């Protein structure tokens, strides 16, 4: 007797049932439309890369989380932990084939062996947009504008982009005499929301001393208006500088586009990854900040320098789709997902299957999604099936309807029925019922 293997998935990994996957698909379709509306184009990269490609600039905790192994050819390979590093390799490898600035979007899975929690998994979807080949306030702002448009379109306008600038922070560290400890400081500050002010101060004191820790806490303090915060961090960083000017330019554009109230200057946002060199940002849902950032990114002017001598400054962001979905569901804002099909043609007589299939074909040519129930079963079972698929209509034609040369269209919600002489009339009735005018 064959031993049955227990079906199970690894911790931090998930199966997606049709409803959940349909919801994810609906969100990615929305994001794709938003990205395209800003002029971004799609690309794709391999799941596996040489480990040196992915880990050349990561280091620290990120390197510990990477799924890394030796393949059958003895090569040291790793699974991508984000979409930005593979994109840097992509740009270096295909530089001669691309135009600049290059605006891409990439929706794909990534893998990190980190601790699991609500909204955080070891396999998850990222949705990235980047602009490469230009270093300007306009490019930085456009990424913020994409974030805001995406949040609006996804139905979460009550979200805020927390913005900062690594350059201003580095100027402050240099003035405070602790620039050589910048990596450690950045990692600690990046955990402020998780470990709290007291623990942050304690850890900073250990590596930078009490006075520097006090100044650091003053620098990263938030809660003021954008301009007031900008004035404070500029002063603590040693006075006016190009990086502070960049933040002021971005804020001016945000105000001009009526999204200034949704962009908050938050000096504690540093982003733990080492490759960020300029603006950095994280997006939080106002009603659920504890779930963490649902959309993060920043400027990375030196990342591609690992793979090419060409200077390829870039800025981008990544939407954490799975975390966003978890937050939406927790807040009771489950997205409306389109039904799998608009109509199901019931199989009331196997002898009429050719007619059913021909009818389905004609309806699809009219832009109506439909399917044929492929087995002759009791009507009740077929109604249950149509309900589960979210179909708005059932189409019936048995021996009696065949004798009358009609098709019966049943509204699955109201159970009202109507008779139609052919598929053209069926299509017209369905299209009329689902048109916007019919919903007024």
C-alpha positions in Angstrom: 0.0 0.0 0.0 1.3 3.4 -0.9 2.1 5.6 2.1 0.2 8.8 2.1 2.3 11.9 2.5 0.8 14.5 4.8 -0.1 17.6 2.7 1.3 20.7 4.4 3.2 23.9 3.6 6.3 25.4 5.2 5.9 28.0 8.0 5.7 31.5 6.5 4.3 30.1 3.2 0.7 29.9 2.1 -1.7 28.5 -0.4 -4.2 30.9 -1.8 -7.8 29.8 -2.4 -9.6 31.3 -5.4 -11.3 34.1 -3.5 -8.1 35.2 -1.8 -6.1 34.9 -5.0 -8.8 36.8 -7.0 -8.6 39.6 -4.4 -4.8 39.8 -4.9 -5.2 39.7 -8.6 -7.7 42.5 -8.4 -5.3 44.7 -6.4 -2.4 44.0 -8.8 -4.6 45.0 -11.7 -5.4 48.3 -10.0 -1.7 48.9 -9.3 -0.7 48.0 -12.8 -3.2 50.6 -14.2 -1.8 53.2 -11.8 1.8 52.5 -12.7 1.0 52.6 -16.4 -0.8 55.9 -16.0 2.5 57.4 -14.9 4.4 56.0 -17.9 6.0 53.0 -16.2 6.7 49.8 -18.2 6.9 46.2 -17.0 10.0 44.0 -16.7 10.8 40.6 -15.1 13.9 39.0 -13.6 14.8 35.5 -12.5 13.9 34.1 -9.1 17.5 32.8 -8.7 20.6 34.9 -9.0 24.2 34.3 -8.2 24.6 34.9 -4.4 27.3 37.6 -5.0 24.8 39.6 -7.1 22.2 39.7 -4.3 24.5 40.0 -1.4 27.1 42.4 -2.7 25.5 45.3 -0.8 23.0 43.7 1.6 24.9 42.5 4.6 23.7 42.4 8.2 20.3 41.0 9.0 19.3 40.9 5.3 22.1 38.4 4.5 20.9 36.1 7.3 17.4 36.1 5.8 18.3 35.2 2.3 17.5 31.7 1.0 20.9 30.6 -0.2 22.2 27.2 -1.4 24.5 25.4 -3.8 22.7 24.2 -7.0 23.3 21.0 -9.0 26.1 22.7 -10.9 28.0 23.7 -7.7 27.0 27.4 -8.1 26.4 29.6 -5.1 22.9 30.9 -5.7 20.2 32.7 -3.8 16.5 33.6 -4.1 15.8 37.2 -4.6 14.9 39.0 -1.3 13.6 42.1 -3.0 13.1 43.4 -6.5 15.5 46.4 -6.3 18.9 44.6 -6.3 18.0 42.3 -9.2 16.8 45.5 -11.0 20.2 47.1 -10.5 21.8 44.0 -12.1 19.3 44.2 -14.9 20.1 47.9 -15.6 23.8 47.2 -15.6 23.5 44.2 -17.9 21.0 45.8 -20.4 22.2 49.4 -20.2 22.9 49.6 -23.9 19.5 48.4 -24.8 17.5 50.9 -22.7 16.6 54.6 -22.8 17.0 56.9 -19.9 15.4 57.8 -17.7 14.0 54.3 -17.5 10.7 53.9 -15.6 9.8 50.3 -14.7 7.3 48.4 -12.7 7.7 44.8 -11.5 5.1 42.7 -9.7 6.6 39.4 -8.4 7.2 37.2 -5.4 10.3 37.5 -3.2 11.6 35.4 -0.3 13.0 36.2 3.1 13.6 33.8 6.0 12.5 36.2 8.7 10.2 35.8 11.7 6.6 35.5 10.7 3.8 37.7 12.1 0.5 39.2 11.0 1.0 40.5 7.5 4.6 39.3 7.3 5.5 36.1 5.5 8.6 34.4 4.2 7.2 34.3 0.7 5.3 37.4 -0.4 4.5 39.6 -3.3 6.2 43.0 -4.0 5.0 45.6 -6.4 7.9 47.9 -7.4 8.2 51.1 -9.4 11.5 52.8 -10.1 12.9 55.7 -12.1 16.6 55.2 -13.1 19.0 57.5 -14.9 18.1 60.8 -13.2 18.7 62.4 -9.8 16.1 65.1 -9.3 13.5 66.3 -6.9 10.9 65.8 -9.7 11.8 62.0 -9.9 11.7 61.7 -6.2 8.3 63.4 -6.0 6.9 61.3 -8.9 7.4 58.2 -6.8 5.6 59.8 -3.9 2.8 60.8 -6.3 2.5 57.2 -7.5 2.3 56.0 -3.9 -0.5 58.4 -3.1 -2.4 57.6 -6.3 -2.1 53.9 -5.6 -3.4 54.3 -2.1 -6.3 56.4 -3.3 -7.2 54.0 -6.0 -7.0 51.0 -3.7 -9.5 52.7 -1.3 -7.1 53.7 1.5 -6.8 57.5 1.1 -6.4 57.7 4.9 -2.7 56.8 4.7 0.4 58.9 5.1 3.8 58.9 3.5 6.6 59.4 6.0 9.5 61.1 4.3 13.1 61.6 5.3 16.5 62.1 3.7 19.6 59.9 4.4 21.8 62.8 3.2 20.6 65.1 5.9 20.9 62.4 8.5 24.5 61.7 7.4 25.4 65.4 7.7 24.0 65.3 11.2 26.1 62.2 12.1 29.2 63.8 10.7 28.6 67.0 12.7 28.1 64.9 15.8 31.3 63.0 15.2 29.8 59.6 14.9 29.8 59.2 11.1 31.9 56.0 11.4 29.1 54.4 13.4 26.5 55.3 10.8 25.5 51.7 9.9 24.9 50.8 13.5 23.0 54.0 14.2 20.8 53.7 11.2 19.8 50.1 12.1 18.9 51.2 15.6 16.9 54.3 14.6 15.1 52.3 11.9 13.7 50.1 14.8 12.4 53.1 16.8 8.7 52.3 16.2 9.3 48.7 17.3 11.5 49.1 20.4 10.4 52.5 21.7 12.3 55.7 22.7 13.8 54.4 25.9 15.4 51.3 24.3 16.5 53.3 21.3 18.2 55.8 23.6 19.9 53.0 25.5 21.2 51.3 22.4 22.4 54.6 20.9 24.2 55.6 24.2 26.2 52.3 24.0 27.6 53.0 20.6 27.6 56.9 20.5 27.7 58.2 24.0 25.1 60.0 26.1 25.4 63.4 24.5 25.2 62.1 20.9 22.3 59.9 21.9 20.4 62.9 23.2 21.1 64.9 20.0 20.0 61.9 17.9 16.7 61.7 19.7 16.2 65.4 19.1 17.0 65.0 15.4 14.6 62.1 14.8 11.7 63.5 16.9 8.5 64.0 14.9 5.1 65.5 15.4 5.6 69.0 14.0 4.6 70.5 10.7 6.7 69.7 7.7 8.5 73.1 7.5 9.1 73.2 11.3 10.7 69.8 11.2 12.8 70.6 8.2 14.1 73.8 9.9 15.1 71.8 13.0 16.9 68.9 11.3 18.6 71.4 8.9 19.9 73.3 11.9 21.1 70.1 13.7 22.8 69.0 10.5 24.9 72.1 10.4 22.8 74.6 8.4 21.4 74.9 4.8 22.4 72.1 2.4 21.4 70.6 -0.9 19.7 67.6 0.8 17.4 69.9 2.9 16.7 71.9 -0.3 15.6 68.7 -2.0 13.1 68.0 0.8 11.7 71.5 0.5 11.3 71.1 -3.3 9.5 67.8 -2.9 7.2 69.3 -0.3 6.4 72.2 -2.6 5.4 69.8 -5.4 3.2 67.8 -3.0 1.5 71.0 -1.9 0.9 72.0 -5.6 -0.7 68.6 -6.2 -2.9 68.8 -3.1 -1.2 65.9 -1.4 0.9 67.9 1.0 -1.2 66.9 4.0 -0.4 63.3 3.2 3.3 63.6 3.2 4.9 63.9 6.6 8.5 64.7 7.3 9.7 62.0 9.7 13.5 62.1 10.4 13.3 58.7 12.2 12.6 57.0 8.8 16.1 55.8 7.7 15.4 52.4 6.1 17.8 49.7 7.3 19.2 48.7 3.9 22.6 50.3 3.2 22.0 51.1 -0.5 19.8 54.1 0.1 21.6 57.4 -0.4 18.9 60.1 -0.6 15.2 60.4 0.2 13.6 57.5 2.0 10.0 56.9 2.7 7.5 54.6 4.3 3.7 54.6 4.0 1.5 53.9 7.0 -2.3 53.4 7.2 -3.6 56.0 9.7 -6.1 53.5 11.2 -3.5 50.7 11.6 0.0 52.0 12.1 1.0 49.0 14.1 1.0 46.7 11.1 4.0 48.7 9.8 4.8 50.2 6.4 2.7 49.0 3.5 4.8 50.8 0.9 8.5 51.7 1.3 11.5 52.9 -0.7 13.9 55.6 -1.5 16.8 56.9 -3.6 19.7 54.6 -4.3 22.3 56.4 -6.5 25.1 54.0 -6.0 23.5 50.6 -6.1 24.3 49.8 -9.8 27.9 50.8 -9.2 28.4 47.2 -8.0 27.8 45.9 -11.5 28.8 48.7 -13.9 31.0 51.8 -14.2 28.0 53.7 -15.6 26.4 56.1 -13.2 22.7 55.0 -12.8 21.0 57.0 -10.1 17.6 55.6 -9.1 14.6 56.1 -6.9 11.8 53.7 -6.3 9.2 52.2 -4.0 7.7 48.8 -3.2 4.1 48.1 -2.2 3.9 45.2 0.2 0.8 43.6 -1.2 0.3 40.9 1.3 0.7 43.2 4.3 -1.6 45.7 2.7 -4.2 43.0 2.1 -3.9 41.8 5.7 -4.5 45.4 6.9 -7.5 46.0 4.6 -9.1 42.8 5.8 -8.5 43.7 9.4 -10.1 47.1 8.9 -13.1 45.5 7.1 -12.2 47.1 3.8 -12.1 44.0 1.7 -11.9 45.0 -1.9 -14.7 44.2 -4.3 -13.4 41.4 -6.5 -14.9 40.8 -9.9 -16.7 37.4 -10.3 -14.8 34.7 -12.1 -17.5 34.6 -14.8 -20.6 36.6 -15.6 -22.7 33.7 -16.7 -22.8 29.9 -16.3 -24.6 27.9 -19.0 -26.2 24.9 -17.3 -25.9 21.4 -18.7 -29.5 20.2 -18.6 -29.0 17.7 -21.5 -25.7 16.2 -22.5 -27.0 15.8 -26.0 -27.1 19.7 -26.2 -23.4 20.1 -25.3 -22.5 21.3 -28.8 -25.1 24.0 -28.6 -23.9 25.0 -25.1 -20.3 25.4 -26.2 -21.3 27.3 -29.3 -23.4 29.7 -27.2 -20.5 30.2 -24.8 -18.2 31.0 -27.7 -20.6 33.6 -29.1 -21.1 35.2 -25.7 -17.4 35.5 -25.2 -17.0 37.2 -28.6 -19.4 39.8 -27.2 -17.2 40.5 -24.3 -19.2 38.4 -21.8 -17.2 36.0 -19.6 -19.0 32.7 -19.3 -18.5 29.0 -18.9 -20.4 25.7 -19.5 -21.1 23.4 -16.7 -19.5 20.3 -18.2 -21.4 17.5 -16.4 -25.1 16.8 -16.4 -26.2 17.1 -12.8 -29.2 18.2 -10.9 -30.1 21.9 -11.4 -29.7 22.6 -7.7 -26.0 21.5 -7.9 -25.5 23.7 -10.9 -27.1 26.7 -9.1 -24.8 26.2 -6.2 -21.8 26.1 -8.5 -22.9 29.3 -10.2 -23.3 31.0 -6.8 -19.9 29.9 -5.7 -18.3 31.3 -8.9 -20.1 34.6 -8.3 -21.9 34.4 -11.6 -24.6 37.1 -12.1 -26.6 34.9 -14.6 -27.5 31.3 -15.3 -28.4 30.3 -18.8 -30.8 27.3 -19.3 -31.7 25.3 -22.3 -33.1 21.8 -21.9 -35.5 19.7 -24.0 -38.5 22.0 -23.4 -36.5 25.1 -24.3 -35.0 23.4 -27.3 -38.5 22.5 -28.5 -39.6 26.2 -28.1 -36.3 27.3 -29.7 -35.5 29.6 -26.7 -32.8 30.3 -24.2 -33.7 31.2 -20.6 -31.7 33.8 -18.8 -32.0 33.7 -15.0 -30.7 36.5 -12.7 -28.9 34.8 -9.9 -29.6 37.6 -7.4 -33.3 38.2 -8.1 -34.1 34.8 -9.6 -36.1 36.6 -12.3 -36.2 34.8 -15.7 -36.5 36.0 -19.3 -36.7 34.2 -22.6 -34.6 34.9 -25.6 -34.6 33.5 -29.2 -30.8 33.3 -29.7 -27.4 34.1 -28.4 -27.4 37.6 -29.8 -30.4 38.4 -27.8 -28.9 36.8 -24.7 -25.8 38.9 -25.0 -27.8 42.1 -25.4 -29.8 41.3 -22.3 -26.7 40.6 -20.2 -24.8 43.6 -21.4 -27.8 45.8 -20.7 -28.1 44.4 -17.2 -24.5 45.0 -16.3 -24.0 48.4 -18.0 -23.5 51.4 -15.7 -26.8 52.9 -16.8 -28.7 49.9 -15.6 -27.2 50.4 -12.1 -28.5 54.0 -11.7 
